[in-house]
Amino acid sequence: LGQWLPAREVTVARSTHARDCKAVEHYLVPHLGDTPLRRLRADHIRSLYQRLLIAGSRRGGPLAAKTIANLHQLLRSALRDAVDRGLLAVSPIAGVQPPDPRSHPSAARRARSWTAAELGAFIDATAQSQHSMLFRLTAATGMRRGEVLGLRWDDIHFDTGRIEITQALIAIGYQLEFTRLKTRTSRRNVALDAETLALLADWRRHQAADLAASGGINDHGLVFTRTDGKPLHPHTVSQAFERAQRHLDVSPIRFHDLRHTHASLLLRDRVPIKVVSERLGHANPAFTMTTYQHVIPGMQEDAAAAFGQLLSANFTTSSE
């Protein structure tokens, strides 16, 4: 792995390489680091997955099955390369299956969302805060944290009421980096409601005035910056969101759950799932449906009731 990771670095994004290095450091080396490559067997890998599933997280609790599945992909790539280089005759991971995330859902990472009343209460309570517009735009569009932090004023088209989402701002270690969104569906156009658009126009004037007063320069033309014009760190935003909701009568959620709130509220309001999928930048509506299946049961009851009303209104019974 020590030889393979540096060679792989030039073929993947920096963020992917940083994630791979952490996975190797935290999960593979402590458990398999003393095992010679030629003695590695499928049972070693199965045992590793089982240990991680029980108490593999850095805090000592269960490691999410999705994380183990990602680890499986990484290890499979490394061992396949070892076979190609003649270091192994066959890959010991060939017959190993990682735990299925659907059969082992992670309670810690389970998506949560606010009701419309909770979201409204939060937006009202934070209207005068430093990050009020950032919170509002995230809730109104379902953008990911990196996407909203990487949004530029040139990406907002006030004449058409739409925004282009093409890049993200991510943290790799202590460094910030802009990255272009990889897939066609991730790069998308999202329509804004009139009130959010008007608030953005006010925010632009407010930001320009503050930067002029402080002497800050917004080199990247970003919609959201620090007071000196430099990009905001993603962790700073998440921490600010956590503090902002701490003393409110709302369910505690992560910043990313504003995205889930956006989708859930739209689906409950009967917005077509294809439209919601496009706004979120999902690969296809089937993924959206699987992710938000907790919302679907209520919609099924609504559909059944609506069909019953349709029959009652348009058909007469035989007794009549």
LUMZADREN-786534 format. One record per residue (C-alpha): residue number from 1; residue in one letter; x, y, z. Coordinates in Angstrom, 2 decimals. Layout:
BEGIN
+-----+------+---------+---------+---------+
! pos ! code !       X !       Y !       Z !
+-----+------+---------+---------+---------+
! NUM !    A !       X !       Y !       Z !
...
+-----+------+---------+---------+---------+
***
This chain:
BEGIN
+-----+------+---------+---------+---------+
! pos ! code !       X !       Y !       Z !
+-----+------+---------+---------+---------+
!   1 !    L !    0.00 !    0.00 !    0.00 !
!   2 !    G !    2.91 !    2.33 !    0.72 !
!   3 !    Q !    4.09 !    1.87 !   -2.86 !
!   4 !    W !    0.66 !    1.80 !   -4.45 !
!   5 !    L !   -0.81 !    5.00 !   -2.98 !
!   6 !    P !    1.89 !    7.39 !   -4.31 !
!   7 !    A !    1.64 !    5.81 !   -7.78 !
!   8 !    R !   -2.15 !    6.18 !   -7.73 !
!   9 !    E !   -2.01 !    9.84 !   -6.64 !
!  10 !    V !   -1.48 !   11.19 !  -10.17 !
!  11 !    T !   -4.55 !    9.36 !  -11.52 !
!  12 !    V !   -7.18 !   10.61 !   -9.05 !
!  13 !    A !   -8.40 !   13.92 !   -7.66 !
!  14 !    R !   -6.54 !   15.35 !   -4.68 !
!  15 !    S !   -9.60 !   14.94 !   -2.48 !
!  16 !    T !   -9.88 !   11.27 !   -3.47 !
!  17 !    H !   -6.20 !   10.68 !   -2.72 !
!  18 !    A !   -6.50 !   12.36 !    0.69 !
!  19 !    R !   -9.53 !   10.19 !    1.51 !
!  20 !    D !   -7.68 !    7.04 !    0.40 !
!  21 !    C !   -4.68 !    7.89 !    2.57 !
!  22 !    K !   -6.91 !    8.33 !    5.62 !
!  23 !    A !   -8.67 !    5.03 !    4.94 !
!  24 !    V !   -5.36 !    3.17 !    4.68 !
!  25 !    E !   -4.00 !    4.86 !    7.80 !
!  26 !    H !   -7.07 !    4.36 !    9.99 !
!  27 !    Y !   -8.47 !    1.00 !    8.88 !
!  28 !    L !   -6.02 !   -1.09 !    6.82 !
!  29 !    V !   -2.58 !   -0.60 !    8.32 !
!  30 !    P !   -3.64 !   -1.11 !   11.99 !
!  31 !    H !   -5.37 !   -4.42 !   11.14 !
!  32 !    L !   -3.47 !   -5.82 !    8.15 !
!  33 !    G !   -0.20 !   -3.91 !    8.19 !
!  34 !    D !    1.79 !   -6.81 !    9.69 !
!  35 !    T !    0.46 !   -9.35 !    7.19 !
!  36 !    P !    2.87 !  -10.11 !    4.31 !
!  37 !    L !    1.17 !   -9.54 !    0.96 !
!  38 !    R !    1.62 !  -13.13 !   -0.26 !
!  39 !    R !    0.07 !  -14.48 !    2.95 !
!  40 !    L !   -3.02 !  -12.30 !    2.74 !
!  41 !    R !   -6.15 !  -14.46 !    2.47 !
!  42 !    A !   -9.85 !  -13.84 !    1.98 !
!  43 !    D !  -10.48 !  -14.81 !    5.61 !
!  44 !    H !   -8.20 !  -11.98 !    6.77 !
!  45 !    I !  -10.31 !   -9.48 !    4.83 !
!  46 !    R !  -13.65 !  -10.93 !    5.96 !
!  47 !    S !  -12.46 !  -10.83 !    9.57 !
!  48 !    L !  -11.38 !   -7.21 !    9.11 !
!  49 !    Y !  -14.80 !   -6.19 !    7.80 !
!  50 !    Q !  -16.51 !   -7.93 !   10.70 !
!  51 !    R !  -14.31 !   -6.19 !   13.28 !
!  52 !    L !  -14.88 !   -2.82 !   11.63 !
!  53 !    L !  -18.63 !   -3.39 !   11.54 !
!  54 !    I !  -18.68 !   -4.09 !   15.29 !
!  55 !    A !  -16.20 !   -1.54 !   16.65 !
!  56 !    G !  -14.21 !   -0.05 !   13.82 !
!  57 !    S !  -14.93 !    3.65 !   14.05 !
!  58 !    R !  -12.29 !    6.02 !   15.42 !
!  59 !    R !  -14.51 !    6.51 !   18.50 !
!  60 !    G !  -14.76 !    2.78 !   19.13 !
!  61 !    G !  -18.29 !    2.24 !   17.85 !
!  62 !    P !  -19.50 !    0.49 !   14.69 !
!  63 !    L !  -18.08 !    1.69 !   11.39 !
!  64 !    A !  -20.71 !    2.51 !    8.78 !
!  65 !    A !  -21.25 !   -0.22 !    6.21 !
!  66 !    K !  -21.00 !    2.41 !    3.48 !
!  67 !    T !  -17.48 !    3.30 !    4.70 !
!  68 !    I !  -16.52 !   -0.39 !    4.67 !
!  69 !    A !  -17.91 !   -0.71 !    1.13 !
!  70 !    N !  -15.72 !    2.22 !    0.05 !
!  71 !    L !  -12.76 !    0.58 !    1.77 !
!  72 !    H !  -13.51 !   -2.63 !   -0.12 !
!  73 !    Q !  -13.31 !   -0.78 !   -3.44 !
!  74 !    L !   -9.97 !    0.74 !   -2.46 !
!  75 !    L !   -8.48 !   -2.57 !   -1.33 !
!  76 !    R !   -9.78 !   -4.34 !   -4.42 !
!  77 !    S !   -8.08 !   -1.79 !   -6.68 !
!  78 !    A !   -4.79 !   -2.15 !   -4.80 !
!  79 !    L !   -4.83 !   -5.95 !   -4.93 !
!  80 !    R !   -5.83 !   -5.97 !   -8.59 !
!  81 !    D !   -2.80 !   -3.80 !   -9.31 !
!  82 !    A !   -0.64 !   -6.19 !   -7.28 !
!  83 !    V !   -1.79 !   -9.04 !   -9.56 !
!  84 !    D !   -1.06 !   -6.96 !  -12.67 !
!  85 !    R !    2.47 !   -6.28 !  -11.39 !
!  86 !    G !    3.11 !   -9.98 !  -10.69 !
!  87 !    L !    3.22 !   -9.56 !   -6.91 !
!  88 !    L !    0.24 !  -11.92 !   -6.50 !
!  89 !    A !   -1.04 !  -14.80 !   -8.59 !
!  90 !    V !   -4.68 !  -14.13 !   -7.72 !
!  91 !    S !   -6.40 !  -11.44 !   -5.67 !
!  92 !    P !   -7.51 !  -12.67 !   -2.21 !
!  93 !    I !  -10.41 !  -10.24 !   -2.25 !
!  94 !    A !  -12.07 !  -11.84 !   -5.28 !
!  95 !    G !  -14.61 !  -13.87 !   -3.29 !
!  96 !    V !  -15.17 !  -11.36 !   -0.47 !
!  97 !    Q !  -18.36 !   -9.33 !   -0.18 !
!  98 !    P !  -18.47 !   -6.20 !    2.01 !
!  99 !    P !  -21.48 !   -5.64 !    4.30 !
! 100 !    D !  -24.50 !   -4.23 !    2.48 !
! 101 !    P !  -25.24 !   -0.64 !    3.64 !
! 102 !    R !  -28.96 !   -1.33 !    3.15 !
! 103 !    S !  -28.80 !   -4.21 !    5.65 !
! 104 !    H !  -26.62 !   -2.28 !    8.11 !
! 105 !    P !  -27.88 !    1.32 !    8.12 !
! 106 !    S !  -25.86 !    3.80 !   10.13 !
! 107 !    A !  -27.91 !    5.62 !   12.76 !
! 108 !    A !  -25.21 !    8.26 !   13.11 !
! 109 !    R !  -25.30 !    9.14 !    9.39 !
! 110 !    R !  -29.03 !    8.72 !    8.84 !
! 111 !    A !  -30.53 !   11.65 !    7.02 !
! 112 !    R !  -32.78 !   13.90 !    9.07 !
! 113 !    S !  -34.92 !   16.80 !    7.98 !
! 114 !    W !  -36.93 !   19.64 !    9.47 !
! 115 !    T !  -40.60 !   20.28 !    9.05 !
! 116 !    A !  -41.66 !   23.43 !    7.25 !
! 117 !    A !  -42.43 !   25.00 !   10.64 !
! 118 !    E !  -38.96 !   24.16 !   12.01 !
! 119 !    L !  -37.23 !   25.50 !    8.90 !
! 120 !    G !  -39.29 !   28.69 !    9.07 !
! 121 !    A !  -38.45 !   29.16 !   12.74 !
! 122 !    F !  -34.73 !   28.70 !   12.02 !
! 123 !    I !  -34.72 !   31.10 !    9.07 !
! 124 !    D !  -36.54 !   33.74 !   11.16 !
! 125 !    A !  -34.23 !   33.29 !   14.15 !
! 126 !    T !  -31.06 !   33.61 !   12.06 !
! 127 !    A !  -32.24 !   36.44 !    9.79 !
! 128 !    Q !  -29.75 !   38.88 !   11.33 !
! 129 !    S !  -26.83 !   36.48 !   11.63 !
! 130 !    Q !  -23.61 !   36.58 !    9.63 !
! 131 !    H !  -24.55 !   33.44 !    7.69 !
! 132 !    S !  -28.28 !   34.09 !    7.25 !
! 133 !    M !  -28.15 !   34.28 !    3.45 !
! 134 !    L !  -25.98 !   31.18 !    3.21 !
! 135 !    F !  -28.45 !   29.19 !    5.32 !
! 136 !    R !  -31.40 !   30.53 !    3.33 !
! 137 !    L !  -29.90 !   29.72 !   -0.08 !
! 138 !    T !  -28.88 !   26.22 !    0.97 !
! 139 !    A !  -32.39 !   25.47 !    2.21 !
! 140 !    A !  -33.96 !   26.99 !   -0.92 !
! 141 !    T !  -31.88 !   24.99 !   -3.39 !
! 142 !    G !  -30.71 !   21.80 !   -1.70 !
! 143 !    M !  -27.10 !   22.59 !   -2.65 !
! 144 !    R !  -24.28 !   20.69 !   -1.00 !
! 145 !    R !  -22.01 !   22.59 !    1.39 !
! 146 !    G !  -19.11 !   22.71 !   -1.04 !
! 147 !    E !  -21.38 !   23.82 !   -3.88 !
! 148 !    V !  -22.83 !   26.79 !   -2.02 !
! 149 !    L !  -19.36 !   27.85 !   -0.80 !
! 150 !    G !  -18.00 !   27.62 !   -4.34 !
! 151 !    L !  -20.86 !   29.63 !   -5.85 !
! 152 !    R !  -19.78 !   32.81 !   -7.69 !
! 153 !    W !  -21.82 !   35.91 !   -8.43 !
! 154 !    D !  -21.33 !   35.18 !  -12.13 !
! 155 !    D !  -23.21 !   31.91 !  -11.58 !
! 156 !    I !  -26.36 !   33.75 !  -10.47 !
! 157 !    H !  -28.56 !   35.00 !  -13.31 !
! 158 !    F !  -30.88 !   37.57 !  -11.80 !
! 159 !    D !  -32.64 !   38.12 !  -15.13 !
! 160 !    T !  -33.80 !   34.50 !  -15.42 !
! 161 !    G !  -33.98 !   33.66 !  -11.71 !
! 162 !    R !  -31.63 !   30.69 !  -12.05 !
! 163 !    I !  -28.22 !   29.72 !  -10.73 !
! 164 !    E !  -25.54 !   27.56 !  -12.34 !
! 165 !    I !  -23.87 !   25.01 !  -10.08 !
! 166 !    T !  -20.57 !   23.98 !  -11.64 !
! 167 !    Q !  -17.91 !   23.91 !   -8.91 !
! 168 !    A !  -17.39 !   23.22 !   -5.22 !
! 169 !    L !  -15.04 !   24.47 !   -2.53 !
! 170 !    I !  -13.60 !   21.61 !   -0.48 !
! 171 !    A !  -11.07 !   21.23 !    2.31 !
! 172 !    I !   -8.14 !   18.86 !    1.79 !
! 173 !    G !   -6.40 !   18.76 !    5.13 !
! 174 !    Y !   -5.97 !   22.42 !    6.03 !
! 175 !    Q !   -6.04 !   23.66 !    2.44 !
! 176 !    L !   -9.04 !   24.89 !    0.48 !
! 177 !    E !   -9.42 !   23.91 !   -3.14 !
! 178 !    F !  -11.95 !   24.59 !   -5.88 !
! 179 !    T !  -12.99 !   21.51 !   -7.80 !
! 180 !    R !  -15.18 !   21.19 !  -10.87 !
! 181 !    L !  -18.22 !   18.97 !  -10.35 !
! 182 !    K !  -17.53 !   15.65 !  -12.01 !
! 183 !    T !  -20.81 !   14.45 !  -13.49 !
! 184 !    R !  -23.22 !   16.00 !  -15.96 !
! 185 !    T !  -26.11 !   15.78 !  -13.48 !
! 186 !    S !  -24.06 !   17.43 !  -10.70 !
! 187 !    R !  -23.44 !   20.41 !  -13.00 !
! 188 !    R !  -26.92 !   21.83 !  -13.12 !
! 189 !    N !  -29.21 !   24.86 !  -13.25 !
! 190 !    V !  -31.56 !   25.50 !  -10.34 !
! 191 !    A !  -34.45 !   27.96 !  -10.29 !
! 192 !    L !  -34.83 !   30.33 !   -7.33 !
! 193 !    D !  -37.98 !   31.70 !   -5.77 !
! 194 !    A !  -38.53 !   35.45 !   -6.08 !
! 195 !    E !  -37.98 !   36.22 !   -2.38 !
! 196 !    T !  -34.65 !   34.39 !   -2.20 !
! 197 !    L !  -33.54 !   36.12 !   -5.40 !
! 198 !    A !  -34.39 !   39.54 !   -3.94 !
! 199 !    L !  -32.53 !   38.71 !   -0.72 !
! 200 !    L !  -29.49 !   37.70 !   -2.78 !
! 201 !    A !  -29.50 !   41.07 !   -4.54 !
! 202 !    D !  -29.55 !   42.78 !   -1.13 !
! 203 !    W !  -26.79 !   40.48 !    0.08 !
! 204 !    R !  -24.61 !   41.43 !   -2.88 !
! 205 !    R !  -24.86 !   45.13 !   -2.01 !
! 206 !    H !  -24.26 !   44.38 !    1.67 !
! 207 !    Q !  -21.18 !   42.25 !    0.90 !
! 208 !    A !  -19.69 !   44.89 !   -1.42 !
! 209 !    A !  -20.13 !   47.59 !    1.21 !
! 210 !    D !  -18.54 !   45.48 !    3.95 !
! 211 !    L !  -15.54 !   44.58 !    1.80 !
! 212 !    A !  -15.05 !   48.21 !    0.81 !
! 213 !    A !  -15.13 !   49.26 !    4.47 !
! 214 !    S !  -12.66 !   46.57 !    5.58 !
! 215 !    G !  -10.38 !   46.75 !    2.56 !
! 216 !    G !  -11.02 !   43.09 !    1.77 !
! 217 !    I !  -10.84 !   41.72 !   -1.76 !
! 218 !    N !  -13.12 !   39.01 !   -3.14 !
! 219 !    D !  -10.58 !   37.59 !   -5.61 !
! 220 !    H !  -12.77 !   34.66 !   -6.64 !
! 221 !    G !  -16.04 !   36.59 !   -6.93 !
! 222 !    L !  -17.68 !   34.29 !   -4.40 !
! 223 !    V !  -21.18 !   34.83 !   -3.05 !
! 224 !    F !  -20.08 !   33.90 !    0.47 !
! 225 !    T !  -16.73 !   34.92 !    1.94 !
! 226 !    R !  -15.02 !   35.85 !    5.18 !
! 227 !    T !  -14.98 !   39.52 !    6.15 !
! 228 !    D !  -11.61 !   39.90 !    4.40 !
! 229 !    G !  -12.96 !   38.45 !    1.13 !
! 230 !    K !  -11.23 !   35.10 !    1.47 !
! 231 !    P !  -13.22 !   31.84 !    0.98 !
! 232 !    L !  -15.08 !   30.41 !    3.95 !
! 233 !    H !  -13.81 !   27.14 !    5.38 !
! 234 !    P !  -16.45 !   24.36 !    5.15 !
! 235 !    H !  -15.93 !   23.31 !    8.78 !
! 236 !    T !  -16.51 !   26.90 !    9.94 !
! 237 !    V !  -19.90 !   26.92 !    8.21 !
! 238 !    S !  -20.97 !   23.61 !    9.73 !
! 239 !    Q !  -19.96 !   24.78 !   13.19 !
! 240 !    A !  -21.84 !   28.06 !   12.74 !
! 241 !    F !  -24.94 !   26.12 !   11.69 !
! 242 !    E !  -24.71 !   23.90 !   14.76 !
! 243 !    R !  -24.40 !   26.92 !   17.07 !
! 244 !    A !  -27.28 !   28.74 !   15.36 !
! 245 !    Q !  -29.79 !   25.98 !   16.06 !
! 246 !    R !  -28.55 !   25.09 !   19.53 !
! 247 !    H !  -30.99 !   27.30 !   21.48 !
! 248 !    L !  -33.97 !   26.92 !   19.15 !
! 249 !    D !  -36.92 !   24.59 !   19.54 !
! 250 !    V !  -35.99 !   22.49 !   16.49 !
! 251 !    S !  -34.68 !   18.96 !   16.00 !
! 252 !    P !  -30.85 !   18.93 !   15.86 !
! 253 !    I !  -29.64 !   18.30 !   12.32 !
! 254 !    R !  -26.37 !   18.60 !   10.37 !
! 255 !    F !  -25.75 !   21.31 !    7.80 !
! 256 !    H !  -26.02 !   18.66 !    5.06 !
! 257 !    D !  -29.52 !   17.90 !    6.32 !
! 258 !    L !  -30.71 !   21.24 !    4.94 !
! 259 !    R !  -30.37 !   19.46 !    1.60 !
! 260 !    H !  -32.54 !   16.61 !    2.88 !
! 261 !    T !  -35.03 !   19.13 !    4.25 !
! 262 !    H !  -35.29 !   20.80 !    0.83 !
! 263 !    A !  -35.98 !   17.49 !   -0.90 !
! 264 !    S !  -38.38 !   16.15 !    1.73 !
! 265 !    L !  -40.52 !   19.29 !    1.81 !
! 266 !    L !  -40.79 !   19.34 !   -1.99 !
! 267 !    L !  -41.75 !   15.67 !   -2.17 !
! 268 !    R !  -44.35 !   16.09 !    0.56 !
! 269 !    D !  -45.77 !   18.98 !   -1.44 !
! 270 !    R !  -46.15 !   16.60 !   -4.42 !
! 271 !    V !  -43.39 !   18.09 !   -6.57 !
! 272 !    P !  -42.52 !   15.38 !   -9.16 !
! 273 !    I !  -39.59 !   13.25 !   -8.07 !
! 274 !    K !  -37.82 !   13.86 !  -11.40 !
! 275 !    V !  -37.80 !   17.61 !  -10.70 !
! 276 !    V !  -36.48 !   17.08 !   -7.17 !
! 277 !    S !  -33.79 !   14.75 !   -8.52 !
! 278 !    E !  -32.68 !   17.39 !  -11.04 !
! 279 !    R !  -32.49 !   20.08 !   -8.36 !
! 280 !    L !  -30.31 !   17.88 !   -6.16 !
! 281 !    G !  -28.05 !   16.82 !   -9.03 !
! 282 !    H !  -28.69 !   13.11 !   -8.52 !
! 283 !    A !  -27.68 !   10.65 !  -11.23 !
! 284 !    N !  -31.29 !    9.53 !  -11.73 !
! 285 !    P !  -34.72 !    9.72 !  -10.07 !
! 286 !    A !  -34.41 !    6.12 !   -8.86 !
! 287 !    F !  -31.59 !    7.16 !   -6.51 !
! 288 !    T !  -33.71 !   10.04 !   -5.22 !
! 289 !    M !  -36.62 !    7.70 !   -4.59 !
! 290 !    T !  -34.42 !    5.25 !   -2.68 !
! 291 !    T !  -32.88 !    8.04 !   -0.58 !
! 292 !    Y !  -36.21 !    9.63 !    0.30 !
! 293 !    Q !  -38.39 !    6.54 !    0.53 !
! 294 !    H !  -39.31 !    7.61 !    4.07 !
! 295 !    V !  -41.31 !   10.44 !    2.48 !
! 296 !    I !  -43.03 !    8.23 !   -0.10 !
! 297 !    P !  -45.41 !    6.30 !    2.24 !
! 298 !    G !  -47.30 !    9.47 !    3.16 !
! 299 !    M !  -47.53 !   10.37 !   -0.49 !
! 300 !    Q !  -48.96 !    6.93 !   -1.25 !
! 301 !    E !  -51.79 !    7.51 !    1.24 !
! 302 !    D !  -52.42 !   10.93 !   -0.29 !
! 303 !    A !  -52.59 !    9.36 !   -3.74 !
! 304 !    A !  -55.04 !    6.69 !   -2.56 !
! 305 !    A !  -57.27 !    9.31 !   -0.91 !
! 306 !    A !  -57.15 !   11.52 !   -3.99 !
! 307 !    F !  -58.16 !    8.61 !   -6.23 !
! 308 !    G !  -61.03 !    7.76 !   -3.90 !
! 309 !    Q !  -62.28 !   11.34 !   -4.10 !
! 310 !    L !  -61.99 !   11.24 !   -7.88 !
! 311 !    L !  -64.18 !    8.13 !   -8.02 !
! 312 !    S !  -66.75 !    9.61 !   -5.66 !
! 313 !    A !  -66.98 !   12.80 !   -7.64 !
! 314 !    N !  -67.26 !   11.29 !  -11.10 !
! 315 !    F !  -68.98 !    7.93 !  -10.78 !
! 316 !    T !  -72.32 !    6.83 !   -9.36 !
! 317 !    T !  -72.78 !    3.63 !   -7.43 !
! 318 !    S !  -75.10 !    0.82 !   -8.57 !
! 319 !    S !  -77.47 !    1.58 !   -5.66 !
! 320 !    E !  -78.08 !    5.01 !   -7.10 !
+-----+------+---------+---------+---------+
***
